[in-house]
Amino acid sequence: MAKKHKIKFPKPTLDPHSYFKNTSPCAAGASSAGGDTSVNSILAKLRSEAPGVARPSPAAPSVPPVLQEILENAAPPPPPLARRIVVGAGVGGRTRGRIPGPPPPASWLRPEVQVDQDPIGGGEQQSVGEGVLARVVEYPLSYLPGMTPVDDRGLLHYALKAMSLRWEEHILYDQHWLQYLPPNVKTLLLSYIATFTPSGVTLSGLRVLFKFPDEDITTLELSRSLNAELTLPQLMRFLRPNRHSQAEVLASWEDEMDDMKEYTGKGYMTLFPNLTHLSLAHPDPPVPFSQLLAFTASIPPTITHLSLAGWTQGVPDGMRRLARNLLGLKWLDVSNCHWVLYEQLKDVEWCGPWRNVETVVARQRGDVPPATKAARDVMVKELKSSIRKIRNERGGKWCDVILDEDRDKENIAL
């Protein structure tokens, strides 16, 4: 029989790391340095040989500063400490070190120039780029007091200004969503449209903003909006819409009356039952005063603040008839009006229908010819004396008539 041969494998050495000890440069260096193969000595040697690591300098004997100056052997100032940048969040989620991300653009760091605050003139138009025209005026955003102030560096200001600059596009593309804006935002938007939109809000814009009766709307700013796109008869029909179409027939006339009294207690329906502030300032072209009389006779008698700034038309006995239509009026703005209106205001029953009027604003703003301004100032001063004389004789309330010279009685809020 053939003899079986057994394969012999080499036995492992007693020290499993003998190979690394013989071939490692650290081990060789350690053996040449005296045979110190401890872990601490090897780590110390590796740290000392690592590039970019400052080796500790030997401690130098300290010398007082006075002796260093005498011996002219003053030590050089220590090098500045390197800035340490820590990446990540610190304790409590707060970031430390440099703000991550790219640096801000240079346009963000430059001071912003408020172009819309510089007076250019009432009614002028200015191009803001891409074929968009904006009307820049030197008057406040609203002629009515009590408007909510808007920070001109806030997001709301830029959003409302951008919407007013492209109001016609928003009417077309956002007509289904503008009705859901909050009531206070709608009021502010009308002020921005009156300032920056050349054509004003227009009738289609009002129909997009206000599709249903809203009891929260108390201010309607329509300055510079009365024109060919929005007339007073159209505005009157808008404020008093027909709730039911002609195709709808109610069961009885009692149901129709109950449905109409749901919004007002006077037996007629209105879109804004709590409307108190209304501005019809600066119509373009001028509106006949007879239309204003018909308009004020058809709206609810809830108006307490009215602005007629810039009206140049009048009719005989027009102001007396206007006073009988607005029995609850407390604040009236007749700035930049024709001198005939100031003459007619002296004939108003200031202790009768307008016994509650406390403020009459009659400023002359803008580019008014000196002769015209002087004639208006004379009429306004006579009106001021007439109102105070009537109130003193009949024991009425005090009424402030604000002129250009009354700088301490500015009642027109931004």
C-alpha positions, 0 to 999 in steps of 0.5 A, a space after each residue: 500500500 502506498 504511504 500517506 503523506 501528511 501536509 505540515 502547516 507552519 506553526 504561528 509565532 507566539 507574538 501575533 504583532 511581530 511582523 508589524 513591529 519589524 516592518 513599522 517605521 514607528 517601531 523602527 524609530 522607536 527602537 533606534 530611540 532607545 526601544 521605547 515602544 509605549 503607545 504614548 511615546 508613539 503618539 507623541 512622535 506622530 504628533 510632532 512629525 505631523 505637518 502644520 502642527 505648531 510645536 510648543 516653544 520652550 518656556 522663556 524666563 519672564 522679564 518685567 516690562 520695565 526691564 525689557 525697555 531698559 535692556 532694549 530686549 522687549 519681546 515681540 507681540 504675540 501673533 493674533 489668534 486664528 479665527 475659529 469657524 465652527 460649522 453646525 448648530 450649538 447648544 439649543 439649536 443656535 448657529 455659531 460662527 459664520 452664517 452658512 450660505 453665499 453672501 447677500 447681494 450688494 443691492 441688499 446692503 445699499 440703502 434703499 431709495 424710496 422713489 414713491 415718496 418723492 413728490 412729482 405732482 398730482 396726476 402725473 404718470 411715471 414708467 416703472 418698467 416693462 410698459 407699466 405706468 404708475 401715477 405718482 402723487 404728492 398727497 397721502 395714500 388716503 384723504 380719510 382719517 383713521 386709516 391703518 398705517 403701513 410700514 413702507 419697508 414691510 412686505 405688505 407695502 410692497 405687495 399692495 404696491 405691486 398689485 396696484 401697479 398691475 391692477 388690470 392684470 390682477 382683475 383678469 387673472 386673479 378675479 376668482 381669489 381677490 374676493 377672499 382678501 381680508 376687509 382691512 387689506 381690501 381697504 388698503 388696496 383701494 388706497 394704493 390703487 388710488 395712488 399708483 394706478 392711472 385709471 383708478 379701481 374701475 367698476 370691474 375691479 370693484 365687482 371682483 373685490 366685493 362680490 357679496 355684501 360685507 358688514 366689515 367694510 367701513 372705509 371706501 377710498 375712491 380718490 381719483 377713481 371717478 372717471 369714464 371707467 367708474 361714474 357716480 350712477 354706476 357706483 350708486 347701482 353697485 352699492 345697491 345691487 339687486 339681490 335676485 335676478 329677474 328670473 327669480 320670483 319670490 313666493 310673496 312680496 312679504 318674503 322679498 321685504 324680509 330678504 331686503 331688510 336682512 341688510 338694512 333697517 330702512 327697507 332697502 339693500 346696500 352692499 356695505 351697511 356699515 360704511 362710514 368713510 367715503 372718499 370721492 376726491 379728485 374726479 377726472 373729468 369733473 363730475 356734475 354736482 347734481 350726480 353727487 346729490 342723487 348719489 348721496 340721497 340713495 346711499 344709507 345715511 351712515 356716512 360720517 367722513 366724506 372727502 370731496 377734495 378737488 371738486 370744481 362743479 357746483 349747483 345753486 343751493 347745492 351744499 344745503 341740499 347735500 347737508 340734508 342728505 348726510 345728516 350724520 356727517 362729522 368730518 368734511 374735506 373740501 380741499 382744492 375745491 372751487 371758490 363757489 363751493 366755499 361760498 355755498 358752505 356759508 349758507 349751510 345750516 351748521 346748527 341743523 343737519 350738519 350740527 355734528 360736523 366737527 372738522 372741515 379741511 380746506 387746504 390748497 395743495 399742489 400747483 395752485 396758481 397764486 391768484 387762485 390760491 389767494 381767492 380761495 384762502 379769502 373765502 375759506 377764512 370767511 367760511 371759518 368765521 361764519 361757522 364759528 359765529 353761528 355755533 357761538 350764537 346758537 350754542 353748537 359744538 366747536 368746529 375746526 376749519 383747517 387751512 394751510 396755515 394751521 400746521 398744528 391741526 393736521 387731521 389727514 392721516 396717512 
